[in-house]
Amino acid sequence: QVQLVESGGGLVQSGGSLRLSCVASGRGFSAYTMGWYRQAPGQSREFIASISSGGSTNYVDSVKGRFTISKDNARNTVFLQMNSLEPEDTAVYYCSAGHVVLGTYWGQGTQVTVSS
């Protein structure tokens, strides 16, 4: 059982930056692939970025070069640094922890709103 709590969302102007944090509780944090997803009103949940237990990262093309995912295993925390934000980035952002055997878990989400 893993519980995830996101923080760091809010309002920002176009071109600005935000850093999202996700703190995990439970055993085996370092064994999970950690990810960030987002969901805009009327749309399905979209993959944004992930980082594996070994540190390999993946990004959706629309955020590559602007967003950076990282983690601190000692603090059971994953981060999403978001730079050069645009109104199209407005969404609820969700943290996830995934494992082939142990399953997938989700946080409650944090709202990010980018004004033009």
PAROMI-830784 format. One record per residue (C-alpha): residue number from 1; x, y, z. Coordinates in steps of 0.25 Angstrom, whole numbers, plus 5000, padded with zeros to 4 digits. Layout:
REM PAROMI-830784
REC  sepa    xx    yy    zz
REC   NUM     X     Y     Z
...
REM end
This chain:
REM PAROMI-830784
REC  sepa    xx    yy    zz
REC     1  5000  5000  5000
REC     2  5005  5014  4996
REC     3  5000  5027  4999
REC     4  5004  5039  4990
REC     5  5002  5054  4994
REC     6  5005  5065  4983
REC     7  5008  5079  4986
REC     8  5013  5092  4979
REC     9  5002  5095  4969
REC    10  4996  5109  4968
REC    11  4994  5121  4958
REC    12  5006  5125  4950
REC    13  5007  5135  4938
REC    14  5011  5130  4924
REC    15  5026  5128  4923
REC    16  5027  5125  4938
REC    17  5031  5113  4946
REC    18  5026  5104  4957
REC    19  5032  5092  4964
REC    20  5022  5080  4968
REC    21  5026  5071  4979
REC    22  5020  5057  4982
REC    23  5023  5050  4996
REC    24  5021  5035  4997
REC    25  5018  5027  5009
REC    26  5019  5012  5010
REC    27  5030  5002  5007
REC    28  5039  5000  4995
REC    29  5038  5014  4989
REC    30  5051  5013  4981
REC    31  5046  5000  4974
REC    32  5034  5008  4967
REC    33  5034  5015  4954
REC    34  5029  5029  4958
REC    35  5021  5037  4948
REC    36  5014  5050  4946
REC    37  5001  5051  4938
REC    38  4991  5063  4936
REC    39  4976  5064  4932
REC    40  4970  5076  4927
REC    41  4955  5079  4927
REC    42  4947  5069  4917
REC    43  4960  5062  4914
REC    44  4966  5048  4918
REC    45  4978  5047  4927
REC    46  4991  5049  4919
REC    47  5005  5044  4922
REC    48  5015  5055  4925
REC    49  5028  5049  4930
REC    50  5033  5037  4938
REC    51  5046  5032  4945
REC    52  5049  5018  4947
REC    53  5056  5011  4959
REC    54  5069  5012  4952
REC    55  5067  5027  4949
REC    56  5064  5026  4934
REC    57  5054  5037  4930
REC    58  5043  5039  4919
REC    59  5035  5051  4915
REC    60  5024  5054  4906
REC    61  5028  5062  4894
REC    62  5020  5074  4897
REC    63  5028  5076  4910
REC    64  5042  5071  4906
REC    65  5052  5082  4909
REC    66  5043  5090  4918
REC    67  5039  5080  4929
REC    68  5049  5072  4937
REC    69  5046  5060  4946
REC    70  5055  5056  4958
REC    71  5054  5048  4971
REC    72  5060  5047  4985
REC    73  5060  5033  4990
REC    74  5064  5037  5004
REC    75  5052  5046  5005
REC    76  5042  5037  4997
REC    77  5039  5049  4988
REC    78  5038  5051  4973
REC    79  5038  5065  4967
REC    80  5034  5072  4954
REC    81  5041  5085  4951
REC    82  5032  5092  4940
REC    83  5038  5104  4933
REC    84  5033  5113  4921
REC    85  5019  5109  4925
REC    86  5008  5112  4915
REC    87  4993  5113  4917
REC    88  4992  5099  4910
REC    89  4999  5093  4922
REC    90  4987  5097  4931
REC    91  4982  5084  4937
REC    92  4981  5076  4950
REC    93  4994  5069  4951
REC    94  4995  5055  4957
REC    95  5006  5047  4963
REC    96  5007  5032  4961
REC    97  5015  5020  4966
REC    98  5015  5008  4958
REC    99  5021  4994  4959
REC   100  5018  4981  4951
REC   101  5015  4973  4963
REC   102  5011  4982  4974
REC   103  5001  4990  4965
REC   104  4999  5005  4962
REC   105  4995  5016  4972
REC   106  4991  5031  4970
REC   107  4991  5044  4978
REC   108  4979  5053  4979
REC   109  4984  5063  4969
REC   110  4988  5078  4970
REC   111  4983  5089  4961
REC   112  4992  5097  4952
REC   113  4987  5109  4945
REC   114  4995  5117  4935
REC   115  4989  5131  4931
REC   116  4993  5138  4917
REM end
